[in-house]
């Protein structure tokens, strides 16, 4: 393979990711992946013997990219002296504004019957990335851990669920609710 040239496996996973994002798991076929990646069907199957294994690879790549993205954002927020609430909301918006993560939620919440325990565990690993970065942000600002479930529920509803359906809260509503939650 030439240097700087993406691997076939990487091309296939990237193509599949874009198809899963648009069409979901059920709506994406291996034939579509073949056409989008511009590789042969045997090439796809030699790298990913099943669509489930391909979805697992997409999730692994998403976990890694998400961890890097949130780490960079969290460091930037800390360096700029962002308040707890501002940083918390920015972390959540970064999470929910990513179309690949939204696709993962749609697939895992709406098409779970098609997935095995392995995919469910990978999805939990994806969510764990968010939880770890939010927990770290709370610790940096000395927010009591006991508030984590309440802050998660508020933010999940306002930021994530609103991306999957109609918006539930405006940004000022979430800010006020978080401020009330963490107030002494």
C-alpha positions as CSV (number, residue, x, y, z in Angstrom):
1,X,0.0,0.0,0.0
2,X,1.3,3.5,-0.9
3,X,2.0,5.8,2.0
4,X,-0.7,8.3,2.7
5,X,-3.2,6.3,0.8
6,X,-6.1,5.0,2.9
7,X,-6.5,1.3,3.4
8,X,-9.3,-0.6,1.8
9,X,-10.6,-1.4,5.2
10,X,-10.6,2.3,6.1
11,X,-12.4,3.2,2.9
12,X,-15.0,0.5,3.5
13,X,-15.6,1.7,7.1
14,X,-15.8,5.3,6.0
15,X,-18.3,4.5,3.2
16,X,-20.4,2.4,5.6
17,X,-20.4,5.1,8.2
18,X,-21.8,7.6,5.7
19,X,-24.5,5.1,4.6
20,X,-25.4,4.1,8.2
21,X,-25.7,7.9,9.0
22,X,-28.2,8.4,6.2
23,X,-30.1,5.1,6.0
24,X,-29.6,3.4,9.4
25,X,-28.5,-0.2,9.9
26,X,-31.4,-1.9,8.2
27,X,-31.5,0.5,5.3
28,X,-27.8,0.0,4.5
29,X,-26.8,-2.9,2.3
30,X,-23.4,-4.4,1.6
31,X,-24.1,-3.7,-2.1
32,X,-24.4,0.0,-1.2
33,X,-21.2,-0.2,0.7
34,X,-19.5,-1.8,-2.3
35,X,-20.7,1.0,-4.6
36,X,-19.9,3.8,-2.2
37,X,-16.4,2.6,-1.3
38,X,-15.7,1.7,-5.0
39,X,-14.4,-1.8,-4.0
40,X,-15.5,-5.3,-4.9
41,X,-17.9,-7.3,-2.9
42,X,-15.2,-9.9,-2.1
43,X,-13.0,-7.0,-0.8
44,X,-15.7,-6.0,1.6
45,X,-16.4,-9.5,2.8
46,X,-12.7,-10.3,3.2
47,X,-12.4,-7.3,5.5
48,X,-15.9,-7.6,7.1
49,X,-17.5,-11.0,6.9
50,X,-20.9,-9.5,8.0
51,X,-22.7,-6.2,8.2
52,X,-22.6,-6.5,12.0
53,X,-18.8,-6.7,12.0
54,X,-18.7,-3.7,9.7
55,X,-21.0,-1.8,12.1
56,X,-18.7,-2.8,15.0
57,X,-15.8,-1.3,13.2
58,X,-17.7,1.9,12.5
59,X,-18.5,2.1,16.3
60,X,-14.8,1.5,17.2
61,X,-13.7,4.3,15.0
62,X,-16.5,6.6,16.3
63,X,-15.4,5.8,19.9
64,X,-11.8,6.8,19.2
65,X,-12.8,9.9,17.3
66,X,-15.3,11.0,20.0
67,X,-12.7,10.6,22.8
68,X,-10.2,12.7,20.9
69,X,-12.8,15.3,20.1
70,X,-14.1,15.7,23.6
71,X,-10.6,15.6,25.2
72,X,-9.5,18.5,22.9
73,X,-12.7,20.4,23.6
74,X,-12.5,19.9,27.4
75,X,-8.9,21.1,27.4
76,X,-9.8,24.2,25.4
77,X,-12.7,24.9,27.7
78,X,-10.4,24.6,30.7
79,X,-7.8,26.8,29.2
80,X,-10.3,29.5,28.4
81,X,-11.7,29.5,32.0
82,X,-15.2,28.4,31.0
83,X,-17.7,28.1,33.8
84,X,-19.0,24.7,34.7
85,X,-22.3,25.3,33.0
86,X,-20.9,26.8,29.9
87,X,-18.4,23.9,29.5
88,X,-21.0,21.3,30.3
89,X,-23.4,22.6,27.7
90,X,-20.7,22.9,25.1
91,X,-19.6,19.3,25.7
92,X,-23.1,18.1,25.3
93,X,-23.7,20.2,22.2
94,X,-20.5,18.9,20.6
95,X,-21.7,15.4,21.4
96,X,-25.2,15.8,20.0
97,X,-24.2,17.9,17.0
98,X,-22.2,15.0,15.5
99,X,-24.2,13.2,12.9
100,X,-22.4,9.9,13.3
101,X,-23.2,9.8,17.0
102,X,-26.8,10.7,16.3
103,X,-26.9,7.9,13.8
104,X,-25.5,5.5,16.4
105,X,-28.2,6.5,18.8
106,X,-30.9,6.0,16.2
107,X,-29.6,2.6,15.3
108,X,-29.1,1.4,18.9
109,X,-32.4,2.8,20.1
110,X,-34.5,2.1,17.0
111,X,-32.9,-1.0,15.6
112,X,-31.6,-2.8,18.7
113,X,-33.5,-6.0,17.7
114,X,-31.0,-6.4,14.8
115,X,-27.9,-6.1,16.9
116,X,-26.0,-8.5,19.1
117,X,-24.6,-8.1,22.6
118,X,-21.2,-7.2,21.0
119,X,-22.7,-4.1,19.3
120,X,-24.6,-3.2,22.4
121,X,-21.4,-3.3,24.4
122,X,-19.6,-1.1,21.9
123,X,-22.5,1.4,22.0
124,X,-22.1,1.5,25.8
125,X,-18.4,2.1,25.2
126,X,-19.4,5.1,23.1
127,X,-21.6,6.5,25.8
128,X,-18.9,5.9,28.3
129,X,-16.7,8.3,26.4
130,X,-19.2,11.1,27.1
131,X,-19.7,10.1,30.7
132,X,-15.9,10.1,31.4
133,X,-15.4,13.6,29.9
134,X,-18.5,15.0,31.7
135,X,-17.3,13.4,35.0
136,X,-13.9,14.9,34.5
137,X,-15.4,18.3,33.9
138,X,-17.5,18.0,37.1
139,X,-14.4,17.0,39.1
140,X,-12.5,20.0,37.7
141,X,-15.2,22.3,38.9
142,X,-15.7,20.5,42.2
143,X,-19.4,19.7,41.5
144,X,-20.6,16.9,43.8
145,X,-20.9,13.6,42.0
146,X,-24.4,13.1,43.5
147,X,-25.6,15.7,41.0
148,X,-24.4,13.7,38.0
149,X,-27.6,11.7,37.3
150,X,-29.8,14.8,37.4
151,X,-27.4,16.8,35.2
152,X,-27.2,13.9,32.8
153,X,-31.0,13.6,32.6
154,X,-31.5,17.3,32.0
155,X,-28.8,17.5,29.4
156,X,-29.8,14.3,27.6
157,X,-33.3,15.6,27.2
158,X,-32.3,19.0,26.1
159,X,-29.4,18.2,23.8
160,X,-29.6,14.6,22.7
161,X,-33.3,13.8,22.6
162,X,-34.0,17.1,20.9
163,X,-31.6,16.0,18.0
164,X,-33.6,12.8,17.7
165,X,-37.0,14.5,17.8
166,X,-38.3,18.0,18.1
167,X,-36.3,20.4,20.4
168,X,-37.6,20.3,24.0
169,X,-35.6,23.1,25.6
170,X,-33.9,26.2,24.4
171,X,-30.4,26.8,25.5
172,X,-31.3,29.4,28.2
173,X,-33.8,26.9,29.7
174,X,-31.0,24.3,30.1
175,X,-28.6,26.9,31.5
176,X,-31.1,27.9,34.1
177,X,-31.9,24.3,35.1
178,X,-28.2,23.4,35.4
179,X,-27.5,26.5,37.5
180,X,-30.4,25.7,39.8
181,X,-29.2,22.1,40.1
182,X,-25.7,23.0,41.1
183,X,-26.6,26.0,43.3
184,X,-25.6,25.4,47.0
